Amino acid sequence: MSYTYLALLLLLSAIWGASFLFIKIGVSEMGPLTFATLRVLIGSVVLLLISRLRRERLPTDPKLWLRFAIMGTFNALVPFATIAWGTQYIPSGLSAILNATMPLFTFILAAAWGNERLSLHRVCGLLIGFAGIIVLTWPQLRGGLQASLWGELAVIVGSLSYAIAAVYARRSLAGQSPIIASLGQVSMGFLLFIPFSLLEKPWTFNPSIRAILALLALGVLGTGVAYIIYYRLIQGLGATGASLVTYIVPLFGIFWGWAVLGERLSWHAFVALLMILVGLVLVNNLLATNKAQRRGHAPGSKPQG
């Protein structure tokens, strides 16, 4: 990996890791549904501008827009709402750790659909990863149904929803332009959010400049800039190399929460993070992938030449 791609990988991880910090700041003054609605609105505008600059045309097929609406539900409406709501009650670094379980859920769903094969080391990875969730939530489980426990469970629901969207996208959005696919689901997510956000009476909120800047940073950086970097990494490193961001985001999430908000996590959080990361490595067969790449090709792919 060149220094350029390493720098881009770290920059993307830093941006996505900071997303949980921005959510924590924003929802404290706007309400989770209102904040999430404005987030997807800004994201839609950014993606629309990118699509126009690239001169990509919006699709007209109603069936495709129905699929975008389904993606908007599971990749925007549900996760953005649950993660925003849950982050009110737990540290932002904790949200970042719990969000890292998304690939575990994705593998389970993909295996159920027959797209992934189970093996001993992958099953061990799942068990270790989900044991990490138990370690993370154990202090709250012992104390009964506290708000912090509900917050953690809400973020886990958001991760599961992301996983459902990922598996659905593989089957239903194959061949679509990444920018148009992202614009379609984010914009549909915005439309779906509108009636729910009205329940919070958003016109009654009076957010500070700090909260507004957090919202703009999440919408512009977390969607626009991060999106461009991510697909640059896919082009340069492939999907496997770009997926390394999954392992780094929680570390930045913890760092930003500590540096900006002064959050302090217990030892349970760091043990859980280690267990979840080990689980992800085993589930994604990362060690075997790295060995194959050192031999010149990825597992299951044909050597060049």
Kinemage of the C-alpha trace (Angstrom):
@kinemage 1
@onewidth
@group {chain A} dominant
@subgroup {mainchain}
@vectorlist {calphas} color= white
{ca met a 1} P 0.000 0.000 0.000
{ca ser a 2} L 1.445 3.364 -1.012
{ca tyr a 3} L 1.721 6.275 1.384
{ca thr a 4} L -0.983 8.088 -0.606
{ca tyr a 5} L -3.543 5.344 -0.112
{ca leu a 6} L -2.516 4.882 3.514
{ca ala a 7} L -3.113 8.605 4.089
{ca leu a 8} L -6.500 8.408 2.348
{ca leu a 9} L -7.457 5.359 4.421
{ca leu a 10} L -6.603 7.162 7.655
{ca leu a 11} L -8.384 10.340 6.514
{ca leu a 12} L -11.559 8.416 5.682
{ca ser a 13} L -11.408 6.595 9.022
{ca ala a 14} L -10.958 9.914 10.819
{ca ile a 15} L -13.974 11.432 9.050
{ca trp a 16} L -16.265 8.465 9.677
{ca gly a 17} L -14.967 8.113 13.221
{ca ala a 18} L -15.861 11.756 13.848
{ca ser a 19} L -19.422 11.121 12.637
{ca phe a 20} L -20.382 9.788 16.063
{ca leu a 21} L -18.959 12.913 17.694
{ca phe a 22} L -21.001 15.127 15.342
{ca ile a 23} L -24.133 13.099 16.118
{ca lys a 24} L -23.528 13.409 19.854
{ca ile a 25} L -23.207 17.183 19.587
{ca gly a 26} L -26.119 17.684 17.203
{ca val a 27} L -28.806 15.530 18.807
{ca ser a 28} L -28.310 17.247 22.159
{ca glu a 29} L -29.900 20.385 20.676
{ca met a 30} L -32.033 19.296 17.720
{ca gly a 31} L -33.570 15.962 18.558
{ca pro a 32} L -32.506 12.705 16.867
{ca leu a 33} L -35.145 12.601 14.102
{ca thr a 34} L -34.737 16.246 13.149
{ca phe a 35} L -30.957 15.951 13.135
{ca ala a 36} L -31.058 12.780 11.010
{ca thr a 37} L -33.531 14.365 8.570
{ca leu a 38} L -31.333 17.406 8.033
{ca arg a 39} L -28.313 15.122 7.699
{ca val a 40} L -29.827 13.195 4.766
{ca leu a 41} L -31.063 16.438 3.205
{ca ile a 42} L -27.531 17.845 3.180
{ca gly a 43} L -26.166 14.513 1.991
{ca ser a 44} L -28.689 14.450 -0.866
{ca val a 45} L -27.674 17.934 -1.982
{ca val a 46} L -23.977 17.033 -1.880
{ca leu a 47} L -24.500 13.819 -3.869
{ca leu a 48} L -26.731 15.623 -6.379
{ca leu a 49} L -23.987 18.193 -6.975
{ca ile a 50} L -21.432 15.416 -7.433
{ca ser a 51} L -23.688 13.613 -9.917
{ca arg a 52} L -24.204 16.829 -11.876
{ca leu a 53} L -20.469 17.521 -11.990
{ca arg a 54} L -19.954 13.994 -13.336
{ca arg a 55} L -22.883 14.475 -15.747
{ca glu a 56} L -24.671 11.363 -14.587
{ca arg a 57} L -28.365 11.097 -15.380
{ca leu a 58} L -31.026 10.240 -12.832
{ca pro a 59} L -32.888 6.995 -13.606
{ca thr a 60} L -36.568 7.049 -14.577
{ca asp a 61} L -37.513 3.415 -13.887
{ca pro a 62} L -40.183 3.344 -11.106
{ca lys a 63} L -39.094 -0.148 -10.019
{ca leu a 64} L -35.547 1.098 -9.466
{ca trp a 65} L -36.816 3.974 -7.339
{ca leu a 66} L -38.811 1.461 -5.293
{ca arg a 67} L -35.550 -0.379 -4.631
{ca phe a 68} L -33.962 2.952 -3.692
{ca ala a 69} L -36.834 3.477 -1.233
{ca ile a 70} L -36.141 0.088 0.376
{ca met a 71} L -32.461 0.983 0.608
{ca gly a 72} L -33.400 4.387 1.994
{ca thr a 73} L -35.332 2.622 4.738
{ca phe a 74} L -32.583 0.244 5.831
{ca asn a 75} L -29.524 2.328 4.946
{ca ala a 76} L -30.771 5.737 6.127
{ca leu a 77} L -34.122 5.918 7.937
{ca val a 78} L -33.653 3.110 10.465
{ca pro a 79} L -29.891 3.343 11.191
{ca phe a 80} L -29.635 7.136 11.203
{ca ala a 81} L -32.635 7.404 13.537
{ca thr a 82} L -31.625 4.621 15.940
{ca ile a 83} L -27.946 5.586 16.109
{ca ala a 84} L -28.824 9.257 16.629
{ca trp a 85} L -31.317 8.335 19.365
{ca gly a 86} L -28.987 5.855 21.052
{ca thr a 87} L -25.958 8.165 21.009
{ca gln a 88} L -27.857 10.566 23.266
{ca tyr a 89} L -27.430 8.108 26.139
{ca ile a 90} L -23.966 6.628 25.582
{ca pro a 91} L -20.490 8.019 24.753
{ca ser a 92} L -19.855 8.624 21.061
{ca gly a 93} L -16.837 6.288 21.212
{ca leu a 94} L -19.120 3.508 22.420
{ca ser a 95} L -21.405 4.104 19.432
{ca ala a 96} L -18.406 3.757 17.118
{ca ile a 97} L -17.462 0.413 18.684
{ca leu a 98} L -21.005 -0.973 18.456
{ca asn a 99} L -21.355 0.222 14.866
{ca ala a 100} L -18.298 -1.886 13.985
{ca thr a 101} L -20.454 -5.010 14.464
{ca met a 102} L -22.202 -4.319 11.147
{ca pro a 103} L -19.918 -6.681 9.120
{ca leu a 104} L -20.732 -9.487 11.577
{ca phe a 105} L -24.456 -9.082 10.919
{ca thr a 106} L -23.770 -8.778 7.179
{ca phe a 107} L -21.965 -12.107 7.146
{ca ile a 108} L -24.783 -13.864 9.032
{ca leu a 109} L -27.402 -12.544 6.600
{ca ala a 110} L -25.256 -13.313 3.558
{ca ala a 111} L -24.677 -16.858 4.832
{ca ala a 112} L -28.422 -17.302 5.365
{ca trp a 113} L -28.990 -16.225 1.740
{ca gly a 114} L -26.315 -18.647 0.529
{ca asn a 115} L -23.866 -15.944 -0.541
{ca glu a 116} L -21.213 -16.845 2.060
{ca arg a 117} L -19.936 -20.199 3.266
{ca leu a 118} L -19.574 -21.016 6.923
{ca ser a 119} L -16.291 -22.397 8.215
{ca leu a 120} L -14.866 -23.118 11.647
{ca his a 121} L -12.752 -19.954 11.863
{ca arg a 122} L -15.660 -17.803 10.647
{ca val a 123} L -18.029 -19.261 13.245
{ca cys a 124} L -15.347 -18.651 15.893
{ca gly a 125} L -15.081 -15.064 14.638
{ca leu a 126} L -18.833 -14.564 15.029
{ca leu a 127} L -18.800 -16.004 18.542
{ca ile a 128} L -15.848 -13.820 19.590
{ca gly a 129} L -17.400 -10.719 18.016
{ca phe a 130} L -20.775 -11.150 19.679
{ca ala a 131} L -19.101 -12.048 22.956
{ca gly a 132} L -17.485 -8.610 22.654
{ca ile a 133} L -20.961 -7.062 22.522
{ca ile a 134} L -21.876 -8.879 25.742
{ca val a 135} L -18.695 -7.623 27.420
{ca leu a 136} L -19.511 -4.096 26.277
{ca thr a 137} L -23.101 -4.111 27.510
{ca trp a 138} L -22.517 -6.234 30.647
{ca pro a 139} L -22.261 -3.308 33.111
{ca gln a 140} L -25.650 -2.030 31.929
{ca leu a 141} L -27.191 -5.517 31.838
{ca arg a 142} L -26.281 -5.986 35.487
{ca gly a 143} L -27.912 -2.683 36.374
{ca gly a 144} L -31.256 -3.447 34.718
{ca leu a 145} L -33.005 -1.625 31.889
{ca gln a 146} L -31.199 1.699 32.031
{ca ala a 147} L -31.295 4.424 29.392
{ca ser a 148} L -27.670 3.649 28.485
{ca leu a 149} L -28.569 0.013 27.779
{ca trp a 150} L -31.418 1.083 25.503
{ca gly a 151} L -28.990 3.436 23.786
{ca glu a 152} L -26.537 0.609 23.132
{ca leu a 153} L -29.293 -1.654 21.821
{ca ala a 154} L -30.502 1.129 19.516
{ca val a 155} L -27.042 1.457 17.955
{ca ile a 156} L -26.897 -2.334 17.501
{ca val a 157} L -30.275 -2.196 15.710
{ca gly a 158} L -28.788 0.475 13.442
{ca ser a 159} L -25.827 -1.795 12.635
{ca leu a 160} L -28.205 -4.659 11.834
{ca ser a 161} L -30.174 -2.371 9.526
{ca tyr a 162} L -26.973 -1.391 7.699
{ca ala a 163} L -26.240 -5.104 7.240
{ca ile a 164} L -29.703 -5.755 5.770
{ca ala a 165} L -29.138 -2.895 3.339
{ca ala a 166} L -25.718 -4.229 2.318
{ca val a 167} L -27.059 -7.700 1.528
{ca tyr a 168} L -30.078 -6.278 -0.320
{ca ala a 169} L -27.876 -3.939 -2.374
{ca arg a 170} L -25.754 -6.823 -3.627
{ca arg a 171} L -28.844 -8.420 -5.150
{ca ser a 172} L -30.880 -5.400 -6.203
{ca leu a 173} L -28.509 -2.577 -7.114
{ca ala a 174} L -25.826 -4.472 -8.997
{ca gly a 175} L -24.638 -2.569 -12.060
{ca gln a 176} L -25.879 0.811 -10.826
{ca ser a 177} L -23.553 3.793 -10.721
{ca pro a 178} L -22.285 4.143 -7.126
{ca ile a 179} L -23.088 7.866 -7.096
{ca ile a 180} L -26.615 7.451 -8.479
{ca ala a 181} L -27.290 4.510 -6.168
{ca ser a 182} L -26.154 6.550 -3.161
{ca leu a 183} L -28.135 9.606 -4.264
{ca gly a 184} L -31.241 7.506 -4.852
{ca gln a 185} L -31.276 5.876 -1.438
{ca val a 186} L -30.237 8.967 0.519
{ca ser a 187} L -32.839 11.182 -1.181
{ca met a 188} L -35.557 8.568 -0.647
{ca gly a 189} L -34.416 8.312 2.946
{ca phe a 190} L -34.974 12.061 3.285
{ca leu a 191} L -38.548 11.774 1.996
{ca leu a 192} L -39.236 8.916 4.400
{ca phe a 193} L -37.833 10.928 7.302
{ca ile a 194} L -40.052 13.997 6.826
{ca pro a 195} L -43.271 12.747 8.510
{ca phe a 196} L -41.340 11.294 11.454
{ca ser a 197} L -39.288 14.443 12.010
{ca leu a 198} L -42.460 16.529 12.194
{ca leu a 199} L -43.406 14.608 15.351
{ca glu a 200} L -40.511 16.385 17.097
{ca lys a 201} L -41.814 19.832 16.082
{ca pro a 202} L -38.442 20.865 14.607
{ca trp a 203} L -39.521 24.509 14.354
{ca thr a 204} L -39.259 24.713 18.152
{ca phe a 205} L -35.533 23.930 18.235
{ca asn a 206} L -32.986 26.710 18.545
{ca pro a 207} L -29.615 25.010 17.882
{ca ser a 208} L -26.330 26.739 18.622
{ca ile a 209} L -23.632 27.443 16.042
{ca arg a 210} L -21.739 24.435 17.439
{ca ala a 211} L -24.641 22.073 16.709
{ca ile a 212} L -25.199 23.553 13.235
{ca leu a 213} L -21.509 23.142 12.378
{ca ala a 214} L -21.662 19.520 13.581
{ca leu a 215} L -24.628 18.928 11.275
{ca leu a 216} L -22.916 20.535 8.283
{ca ala a 217} L -19.704 18.594 8.939
{ca leu a 218} L -21.607 15.318 9.110
{ca gly a 219} L -23.586 16.033 5.951
{ca val a 220} L -20.758 17.448 3.843
{ca leu a 221} L -17.716 15.552 5.115
{ca gly a 222} L -19.421 12.319 6.143
{ca thr a 223} L -21.321 12.001 2.868
{ca gly a 224} L -19.642 14.062 0.169
{ca val a 225} L -15.909 14.075 0.913
{ca ala a 226} L -15.901 10.630 2.525
{ca tyr a 227} L -17.800 9.181 -0.421
{ca ile a 228} L -15.213 10.452 -2.920
{ca ile a 229} L -12.325 9.121 -0.815
{ca tyr a 230} L -14.002 5.738 -0.336
{ca tyr a 231} L -14.440 5.074 -4.046
{ca arg a 232} L -10.923 6.311 -4.731
{ca leu a 233} L -9.743 3.623 -2.293
{ca ile a 234} L -11.883 0.970 -3.966
{ca gln a 235} L -10.372 1.874 -7.328
{ca gly a 236} L -6.823 1.804 -5.958
{ca leu a 237} L -6.936 -0.952 -3.345
{ca gly a 238} L -9.985 -3.000 -4.270
{ca ala a 239} L -12.952 -3.791 -2.013
{ca thr a 240} L -10.839 -5.791 0.443
{ca gly a 241} L -8.294 -3.027 0.909
{ca ala a 242} L -10.972 -0.363 1.259
{ca ser a 243} L -12.787 -2.494 3.857
{ca leu a 244} L -9.856 -1.970 6.239
{ca val a 245} L -11.569 1.285 7.164
{ca thr a 246} L -14.026 -0.811 9.211
{ca tyr a 247} L -11.253 -1.728 11.628
{ca ile a 248} L -9.895 1.799 12.050
{ca val a 249} L -13.107 3.848 12.420
{ca pro a 250} L -13.801 2.728 16.042
{ca leu a 251} L -10.313 3.829 17.086
{ca phe a 252} L -10.906 7.307 15.690
{ca gly a 253} L -14.391 7.324 17.206
{ca ile a 254} L -12.878 6.746 20.647
{ca phe a 255} L -10.139 9.322 20.012
{ca trp a 256} L -12.521 12.109 18.929
{ca gly a 257} L -14.844 11.439 21.866
{ca trp a 258} L -11.875 11.720 24.241
{ca ala a 259} L -10.223 14.722 22.567
{ca val a 260} L -13.331 16.874 22.037
{ca leu a 261} L -15.881 15.734 24.616
{ca gly a 262} L -13.542 14.419 27.290
{ca glu a 263} L -15.179 10.979 27.232
{ca arg a 264} L -13.594 8.226 29.300
{ca leu a 265} L -14.430 4.625 28.486
{ca ser a 266} L -14.136 1.721 30.930
{ca trp a 267} L -11.883 -1.280 30.388
{ca his a 268} L -14.953 -3.195 29.184
{ca ala a 269} L -15.060 -0.997 26.082
{ca phe a 270} L -11.455 -1.663 25.080
{ca val a 271} L -11.703 -5.410 25.703
{ca ala a 272} L -14.925 -5.476 23.691
{ca leu a 273} L -13.304 -3.493 20.867
{ca leu a 274} L -10.432 -5.970 20.694
{ca met a 275} L -12.832 -8.919 20.639
{ca ile a 276} L -14.990 -7.370 17.922
{ca leu a 277} L -11.942 -6.577 15.763
{ca val a 278} L -10.593 -10.119 16.167
{ca gly a 279} L -14.030 -11.426 15.229
{ca leu a 280} L -14.084 -9.246 12.103
{ca val a 281} L -10.643 -10.466 11.042
{ca leu a 282} L -11.740 -14.112 11.346
{ca val a 283} L -15.145 -13.620 9.720
{ca asn a 284} L -13.686 -11.715 6.765
{ca asn a 285} L -10.824 -14.209 6.435
{ca leu a 286} L -8.469 -11.226 6.396
{ca leu a 287} L -5.345 -13.195 7.270
{ca ala a 288} L -5.877 -15.603 4.370
{ca thr a 289} L -6.611 -12.671 2.074
{ca asn a 290} L -3.335 -10.968 2.983
{ca lys a 291} L -1.383 -14.197 2.400
{ca ala a 292} L -3.013 -14.648 -1.000
{ca gln a 293} L -2.287 -11.049 -1.944
{ca arg a 294} L 1.374 -11.544 -1.051
{ca arg a 295} L 1.356 -14.519 -3.447
{ca gly a 296} L -0.020 -12.215 -6.139
{ca his a 297} L -3.795 -12.787 -6.153
{ca ala a 298} L -6.774 -12.736 -3.877
{ca pro a 299} L -8.588 -15.925 -2.774
{ca gly a 300} L -10.971 -17.189 -5.367
{ca ser a 301} L -9.616 -14.933 -8.100
{ca lys a 302} L -7.591 -15.993 -11.114
{ca pro a 303} L -3.909 -15.030 -11.169
{ca gln a 304} L -3.103 -12.488 -13.851
{ca gly a 305} L -1.217 -13.557 -16.949
